[in-house]
Amino acid sequence: MLKAFLFVLRISAAWFLALLVASSIWYELPLLGRLQWPVAIIGTLTMALVVTGAVSHLGRVRLVAGRVDSDALSNRQRRQIEIPLEAGEAFDLVDAAIRELPRIEHVESARDSLQVRAKVGRPNLYGELPLGRWNPLAWFGERRNQILATVTPTADAGSVTLICEPENPAWSDWFLVDNATNYENAEAVARAISRRIAQHRRGEKDAVAQTRTEKELTVAKLNLLHAQVEPHFLYNTLASAQLLTRSDPARADEMLGHLIQYLRRSLPATDEGMSTLGAELERAIAYLEILKIRMGSRLAVQVDIPEALRATPMPPMMLQTLVENAIKHGLEPRTTGGTVWLRARRSDDTVSVTVADDGEGFNAKTSGTGIGLKNVRERLRLMYAGEAALSVVANFPSGVAATLNVPADGPAATREARHA
């Protein structure tokens, strides 16, 4: 109550002093200065309207803000809003929030300086002022508000300074009230920003959920690959071993040993799903050794993978997919067969693993965009979030070279868990 009383007293005192000065000037006028009743009538009517306007302002501030204090009563409102977005995104969000205000008349948006200026029409909350243009509260000053929003870049965020004020000089606050319209504008912009941040976060959560779903689906497909060996490969291997038991038992025993090694490495992992380059290499070599027994001199294998790189984290079955592609699309169609090269090198924090062949190369059926390679690229995207890639190029003088480029320390999630 004290703050309300002091507010009305301040407005009334300012107008009383202004009327006192005006009456002094009136009394100095020749002839007119003798007439005192116009001054008394005008002064009394003016003070009545001023007190009524101040009390009306108090009531509306209490209605809108739910409290009456110096901040809520002020014609000029300031807000400091922290937005957890990069400064450019924060600016776009603030600009859109201001443009949503009702009665917005003019917006100046400067993205380079991260500032937004706007003019906002002030509504006639209770119709026209009493006495219209003869009301002293309408004698000077524009009945319009303005907004200034400035975004200050901070670390991974944007700090917004929002100022809502009348389109009048500061001295006019001693005589005029805004009926809480600037308080409303400041709160409306703050609410719009909060709503847009919440919408942005919902979008991020939906994207994360979608990515998680895709990743779970990919893992499920991978587990299915782990759980089953290609029937034709298994059947042909066992059939070949059966024939060799009659003619060459030693080679049959060797083939079955490689098959056991291949099957052991193909069982589903019990950890989070990452394998190593060494483990994947053992599976690939076991697969190729089986094929060497079946294909004979038609297949040659050269391996150049340093021991130091064999501990590199590697998604399971990825190297195997590239090796199977090299055999199926590169060498098997050729009556003369060919060579498969397995090579790995490290450059800075990236390990490059290449599977190359000198087979058929690219043609209408094998253009490097098959289902197997598509799945490899999709798994790399989900597991490495852009840190890994697969490139497939023509080998010289013939064949195809497929190269996996992966971080030497594994995916970002694995690195963060390791350092946590």
C-alpha positions as CSV (number, residue, x, y, z in Angstrom):
1,M,0.0,0.0,0.0
2,L,2.9,2.4,0.8
3,K,4.4,2.0,-2.6
4,A,1.0,2.6,-4.3
5,F,0.4,5.7,-2.2
6,L,3.9,7.0,-3.0
7,F,3.4,6.4,-6.7
8,V,0.1,8.4,-6.7
9,L,1.7,11.1,-4.6
10,R,4.7,11.4,-7.0
11,I,2.5,11.7,-10.1
12,S,0.2,14.2,-8.3
13,A,3.1,16.3,-7.1
14,A,4.6,16.5,-10.5
15,W,1.4,17.7,-12.1
16,F,0.7,20.1,-9.1
17,L,4.1,21.7,-9.7
18,A,3.5,21.9,-13.4
19,L,0.1,23.5,-12.8
20,L,1.6,25.9,-10.3
21,V,4.1,27.1,-12.9
22,A,1.4,27.4,-15.5
23,S,-0.9,29.4,-13.1
24,S,2.0,31.7,-12.3
25,I,2.5,32.4,-15.9
26,W,-1.3,32.9,-16.3
27,Y,-1.4,35.5,-13.5
28,E,1.3,37.5,-15.2
29,L,-0.7,37.9,-18.4
30,P,-2.4,41.3,-18.8
31,L,-6.2,41.3,-18.4
32,L,-6.4,37.5,-18.4
33,G,-4.4,37.3,-15.3
34,R,-7.2,38.9,-13.3
35,L,-9.5,35.9,-14.1
36,Q,-8.7,33.3,-11.4
37,W,-11.7,31.0,-11.9
38,P,-10.4,29.4,-15.2
39,V,-7.2,28.4,-13.4
40,A,-9.1,26.9,-10.5
41,I,-11.4,24.9,-12.7
42,I,-8.7,23.7,-15.0
43,G,-6.4,22.9,-12.1
44,T,-9.0,21.0,-10.2
45,L,-10.2,19.0,-13.2
46,T,-6.6,18.2,-14.2
47,M,-5.7,16.9,-10.8
48,A,-8.8,14.8,-10.7
49,L,-8.0,13.2,-14.0
50,V,-4.4,12.7,-13.0
51,V,-5.2,11.0,-9.7
52,T,-7.9,8.9,-11.5
53,G,-5.4,7.8,-14.2
54,A,-2.7,6.9,-11.6
55,V,-5.2,4.9,-9.6
56,S,-6.3,3.1,-12.7
57,H,-2.7,2.3,-13.6
58,L,-2.2,0.9,-10.1
59,G,-5.3,-1.3,-10.5
60,R,-4.2,-2.7,-13.8
61,V,-0.6,-3.3,-12.7
62,R,-2.0,-5.3,-9.8
63,L,-4.3,-7.2,-12.2
64,V,-1.6,-8.0,-14.7
65,A,1.5,-8.5,-12.5
66,G,-0.2,-9.8,-9.4
67,R,1.8,-7.4,-7.3
68,V,2.5,-3.7,-6.9
69,D,6.2,-2.7,-6.5
70,S,8.6,-0.3,-8.2
71,D,9.5,-2.7,-10.9
72,A,6.0,-3.6,-11.9
73,L,4.8,0.1,-11.7
74,S,7.6,1.3,-13.9
75,N,6.7,2.4,-17.5
76,R,10.1,1.0,-18.6
77,Q,10.7,-2.7,-18.3
78,R,14.0,-4.6,-18.6
79,R,14.5,-8.3,-18.8
80,Q,17.7,-10.4,-19.0
81,I,17.0,-13.8,-20.7
82,E,19.5,-16.6,-21.2
83,I,18.9,-18.7,-24.3
84,P,20.7,-22.0,-24.5
85,L,21.4,-21.6,-28.2
86,E,24.1,-20.2,-30.4
87,A,23.9,-16.4,-30.7
88,G,22.6,-16.6,-34.3
89,E,19.9,-19.1,-33.4
90,A,19.0,-17.0,-30.3
91,F,18.6,-13.9,-32.5
92,D,16.3,-15.6,-34.9
93,L,14.2,-16.9,-32.0
94,V,14.0,-13.4,-30.4
95,D,13.2,-11.8,-33.8
96,A,10.3,-14.2,-34.4
97,A,9.0,-13.8,-30.9
98,I,8.8,-9.9,-31.2
99,R,7.1,-10.1,-34.6
100,E,4.4,-12.2,-33.0
101,L,3.3,-9.4,-30.7
102,P,-0.2,-7.9,-31.4
103,R,-0.2,-4.4,-32.8
104,I,3.4,-4.6,-33.9
105,E,3.9,-1.7,-36.3
106,H,7.5,-1.6,-37.4
107,V,10.4,-4.0,-36.9
108,E,14.0,-3.2,-37.7
109,S,16.1,-6.4,-37.6
110,A,20.0,-6.2,-37.8
111,R,21.4,-9.8,-37.7
112,D,25.0,-8.7,-37.9
113,S,24.7,-6.5,-34.8
114,L,22.2,-9.0,-33.2
115,Q,19.7,-6.2,-32.5
116,V,16.0,-5.9,-33.0
117,R,14.0,-2.6,-32.7
118,A,10.2,-2.5,-32.9
119,K,7.3,-0.1,-32.5
120,V,4.2,-1.4,-30.8
121,G,0.8,0.4,-30.8
122,R,-0.7,1.0,-27.3
123,P,-4.3,-0.3,-27.1
124,N,-7.1,1.8,-25.7
125,L,-7.8,-0.5,-22.8
126,Y,-10.8,1.4,-21.5
127,G,-11.9,3.2,-24.7
128,E,-11.0,6.8,-25.3
129,L,-9.6,9.0,-22.5
130,P,-12.2,11.1,-20.7
131,L,-12.5,14.5,-22.4
132,G,-10.6,13.1,-25.4
133,R,-7.8,15.4,-26.6
134,W,-8.6,17.8,-23.8
135,N,-7.4,15.3,-21.2
136,P,-4.1,16.4,-19.8
137,L,-2.7,12.9,-20.0
138,A,-2.9,13.2,-23.8
139,W,-1.4,16.7,-24.1
140,F,2.2,15.5,-24.8
141,G,3.9,12.3,-25.7
142,E,3.2,9.5,-28.1
143,R,0.7,6.8,-27.1
144,R,3.0,4.1,-28.5
145,N,5.6,1.8,-27.0
146,Q,8.9,0.6,-28.4
147,I,11.1,-2.5,-27.9
148,L,14.8,-3.0,-28.1
149,A,16.3,-6.5,-27.9
150,T,20.1,-7.1,-28.0
151,V,21.7,-10.6,-28.1
152,T,25.1,-10.9,-26.5
153,P,27.0,-14.1,-27.5
154,T,28.3,-16.2,-24.6
155,A,29.8,-19.6,-24.4
156,D,27.5,-21.9,-26.5
157,A,24.5,-19.6,-25.6
158,G,23.0,-16.2,-26.2
159,S,22.1,-13.6,-23.5
160,V,19.2,-11.4,-24.5
161,T,18.7,-7.9,-23.0
162,L,15.1,-6.9,-23.6
163,I,13.9,-3.3,-23.0
164,C,10.2,-2.3,-23.4
165,E,9.4,1.4,-22.9
166,P,7.1,4.2,-24.0
167,E,8.1,6.2,-27.1
168,N,8.7,9.2,-24.9
169,P,11.6,10.7,-23.1
170,A,12.3,9.5,-19.6
171,W,11.2,12.7,-17.9
172,S,7.6,12.0,-19.2
173,D,7.4,9.2,-16.7
174,W,6.8,11.8,-14.0
175,F,3.5,12.8,-15.7
176,L,2.3,9.8,-17.8
177,V,1.5,6.2,-17.1
178,D,1.4,3.3,-19.6
179,N,-1.3,1.2,-17.9
180,A,1.1,-1.8,-17.6
181,T,1.4,-2.2,-21.4
182,N,5.2,-2.4,-21.4
183,Y,5.1,-4.9,-18.6
184,E,2.7,-6.9,-20.8
185,N,5.0,-6.6,-23.8
186,A,8.0,-7.7,-21.8
187,E,6.2,-10.7,-20.4
188,A,4.7,-11.6,-23.8
189,V,8.1,-11.7,-25.5
190,A,9.6,-13.7,-22.6
191,R,6.8,-16.2,-22.8
192,A,7.2,-16.5,-26.6
193,I,10.9,-17.1,-26.2
194,S,10.3,-19.8,-23.6
195,R,7.7,-21.5,-25.8
196,R,10.1,-21.5,-28.8
197,I,12.9,-22.9,-26.6
198,A,10.6,-25.7,-25.4
199,Q,9.6,-26.4,-29.0
200,H,13.3,-26.5,-30.0
201,R,14.0,-28.9,-27.2
202,R,11.1,-31.1,-28.2
203,G,12.4,-31.2,-31.7
204,E,15.9,-32.2,-30.4
205,K,14.4,-34.9,-28.2
206,D,12.4,-36.2,-31.1
207,A,15.5,-36.3,-33.3
208,V,17.4,-38.1,-30.6
209,A,14.6,-40.6,-30.1
210,Q,14.5,-41.2,-33.9
211,T,18.2,-41.7,-34.0
212,R,18.1,-44.0,-31.0
213,T,15.3,-46.0,-32.7
214,E,17.3,-46.2,-36.0
215,K,20.4,-47.3,-34.0
216,E,18.4,-50.0,-32.1
217,L,17.1,-51.2,-35.4
218,T,20.6,-51.3,-36.9
219,V,21.9,-53.2,-33.9
220,A,19.0,-55.6,-34.2
221,K,19.9,-56.3,-37.8
222,L,23.5,-56.7,-36.8
223,N,22.6,-59.2,-34.1
224,L,20.6,-61.1,-36.7
225,L,23.7,-61.2,-38.9
226,H,25.7,-62.4,-35.9
227,A,23.1,-65.1,-35.1
228,Q,23.1,-66.6,-38.6
229,V,25.8,-67.5,-41.0
230,E,24.9,-67.4,-44.7
231,P,23.4,-70.8,-45.4
232,H,25.0,-71.2,-48.9
233,F,28.4,-70.4,-47.5
234,L,28.0,-72.9,-44.6
235,Y,26.5,-75.6,-46.9
236,N,29.3,-75.2,-49.5
237,T,32.0,-75.3,-46.9
238,L,30.7,-78.4,-45.2
239,A,30.1,-80.1,-48.5
240,S,33.7,-79.3,-49.6
241,A,35.1,-80.6,-46.3
242,Q,33.1,-83.8,-46.7
243,L,34.6,-84.4,-50.1
244,L,38.1,-83.6,-48.9
245,T,37.8,-86.1,-46.0
246,R,38.0,-88.8,-48.7
247,S,40.7,-87.4,-50.9
248,D,42.7,-85.0,-48.7
249,P,41.9,-85.4,-44.9
250,A,44.6,-82.9,-43.9
251,R,43.0,-80.1,-46.0
252,A,39.6,-81.1,-44.8
253,D,40.8,-80.7,-41.2
254,E,42.3,-77.3,-42.1
255,M,39.1,-76.2,-43.7
256,L,37.0,-77.2,-40.6
257,G,39.5,-75.4,-38.4
258,H,39.0,-72.2,-40.3
259,L,35.3,-72.7,-40.2
260,I,35.3,-73.1,-36.4
261,Q,37.4,-69.9,-36.2
262,Y,34.9,-68.0,-38.5
263,L,31.9,-69.3,-36.5
264,R,33.5,-68.3,-33.2
265,R,34.1,-64.8,-34.4
266,S,30.5,-64.6,-35.7
267,L,28.8,-65.2,-32.4
268,P,27.0,-62.2,-31.0
269,A,29.1,-60.1,-28.6
270,T,27.9,-59.6,-25.0
271,D,29.3,-56.1,-24.6
272,E,28.1,-52.9,-26.2
273,G,28.7,-54.2,-29.7
274,M,32.2,-52.8,-30.6
275,S,34.8,-55.2,-31.8
276,T,38.4,-54.6,-32.8
277,L,40.3,-54.5,-36.1
278,G,42.2,-57.6,-35.0
279,A,39.1,-59.6,-34.2
280,E,37.5,-58.6,-37.4
281,L,40.6,-59.5,-39.3
282,E,40.7,-63.0,-37.8
283,R,37.1,-63.6,-39.0
284,A,37.9,-62.2,-42.5
285,I,41.1,-64.3,-42.8
286,A,39.2,-67.4,-41.7
287,Y,36.6,-66.7,-44.3
288,L,39.2,-66.2,-47.0
289,E,41.2,-69.3,-46.0
290,I,38.1,-71.4,-46.5
291,L,37.6,-69.9,-49.9
292,K,41.2,-70.4,-50.8
293,I,40.8,-74.1,-50.2
294,R,37.6,-74.1,-52.3
295,M,38.9,-71.8,-55.1
296,G,42.5,-73.0,-55.1
297,S,44.9,-71.0,-57.1
298,R,42.1,-68.7,-58.3
299,L,42.3,-66.8,-55.0
300,A,45.3,-65.0,-53.5
301,V,45.2,-63.0,-50.3
302,Q,47.7,-60.3,-49.1
303,V,47.4,-58.8,-45.7
304,D,49.3,-55.7,-44.6
305,I,47.9,-54.6,-41.3
306,P,50.4,-53.5,-38.6
307,E,50.1,-55.2,-35.2
308,A,49.8,-51.8,-33.5
309,L,46.6,-51.1,-35.3
310,R,44.8,-54.3,-34.5
311,A,43.4,-52.9,-31.2
312,T,41.6,-50.2,-33.1
313,P,37.9,-50.2,-32.2
314,M,35.8,-51.4,-35.1
315,P,32.1,-52.2,-35.6
316,P,31.6,-55.9,-36.0
317,M,30.8,-57.5,-39.4
318,M,31.8,-54.3,-41.3
319,L,35.2,-55.5,-42.6
320,Q,33.5,-58.9,-43.3
321,T,30.9,-57.1,-45.5
322,L,33.6,-55.5,-47.6
323,V,35.6,-58.8,-48.0
324,E,32.4,-60.6,-49.0
325,N,31.6,-57.9,-51.6
326,A,35.1,-58.2,-53.0
327,I,34.7,-62.0,-53.5
328,K,31.1,-62.0,-54.6
329,H,31.1,-59.1,-57.0
330,G,34.8,-58.9,-57.9
331,L,36.5,-62.3,-58.1
332,E,33.9,-65.1,-58.2
333,P,32.5,-63.9,-61.6
334,R,36.0,-64.2,-63.1
335,T,37.2,-67.6,-64.3
336,T,40.8,-66.6,-63.5
337,G,40.0,-65.3,-60.0
338,G,42.3,-62.7,-58.5
339,T,43.8,-61.2,-55.4
340,V,42.2,-59.6,-52.3
341,W,44.3,-57.1,-50.4
342,L,43.7,-56.1,-46.7
343,R,45.6,-53.0,-45.7
344,A,45.5,-50.6,-42.8
345,R,47.3,-47.3,-42.1
346,R,47.0,-44.6,-39.5
347,S,47.1,-40.8,-40.2
348,D,46.9,-38.6,-37.1
349,D,43.8,-39.7,-35.3
350,T,42.2,-41.7,-38.2
351,V,42.7,-45.3,-39.1
352,S,42.1,-46.2,-42.8
353,V,41.2,-49.9,-43.5
354,T,41.1,-50.9,-47.2
355,V,39.8,-54.0,-48.9
356,A,40.8,-54.1,-52.5
357,D,40.5,-56.6,-55.3
358,D,41.6,-56.8,-59.0
359,G,38.3,-58.4,-60.1
360,E,35.4,-57.2,-62.3
361,G,35.3,-53.7,-61.0
362,F,32.3,-51.4,-61.4
363,N,29.6,-52.3,-63.8
364,A,25.9,-51.9,-64.2
365,K,25.3,-54.5,-61.4
366,T,28.0,-53.4,-59.0
367,S,28.3,-49.6,-58.8
368,G,29.3,-49.3,-55.2
369,T,25.7,-48.5,-54.0
370,G,24.6,-52.0,-53.1
371,I,22.5,-52.9,-50.0
372,G,25.6,-54.1,-48.1
373,L,27.5,-50.9,-48.6
374,K,24.4,-48.9,-47.9
375,N,24.1,-50.6,-44.5
376,V,27.8,-50.0,-43.8
377,R,27.3,-46.3,-44.4
378,E,24.2,-46.1,-42.3
379,R,25.9,-47.9,-39.4
380,L,28.8,-45.5,-39.7
381,R,26.5,-42.5,-39.5
382,L,24.6,-43.8,-36.5
383,M,27.7,-45.0,-34.5
384,Y,30.2,-42.2,-35.4
385,A,27.9,-39.2,-36.0
386,G,29.9,-38.0,-39.0
387,E,33.4,-38.9,-37.7
388,A,33.7,-42.0,-39.9
389,A,33.2,-42.6,-43.7
390,L,33.3,-45.3,-46.4
391,S,34.7,-44.5,-49.8
392,V,34.5,-46.9,-52.7
393,V,36.7,-46.2,-55.8
394,A,38.0,-48.1,-58.8
395,N,41.2,-50.0,-58.2
396,F,44.1,-49.8,-60.8
397,P,44.3,-51.5,-63.2
398,S,41.1,-53.4,-62.4
399,G,38.8,-54.1,-59.5
400,V,37.5,-52.0,-56.6
401,A,39.0,-50.5,-53.5
402,A,36.7,-49.9,-50.4
403,T,38.2,-47.9,-47.6
404,L,36.8,-47.4,-44.1
405,N,38.1,-44.3,-42.3
406,V,37.3,-44.5,-38.5
407,P,38.6,-42.6,-35.4
408,A,41.6,-44.4,-33.9
409,D,40.0,-44.2,-30.4
410,G,36.5,-45.3,-31.4
411,P,33.1,-43.4,-31.5
412,A,32.7,-40.2,-29.5
413,A,30.3,-41.9,-27.1
414,T,32.9,-44.6,-26.4
415,R,35.6,-42.1,-25.8
416,E,33.5,-40.1,-23.4
417,A,32.5,-43.2,-21.4
418,R,36.2,-44.2,-21.2
419,H,37.2,-40.8,-19.8
420,A,34.2,-40.4,-17.5
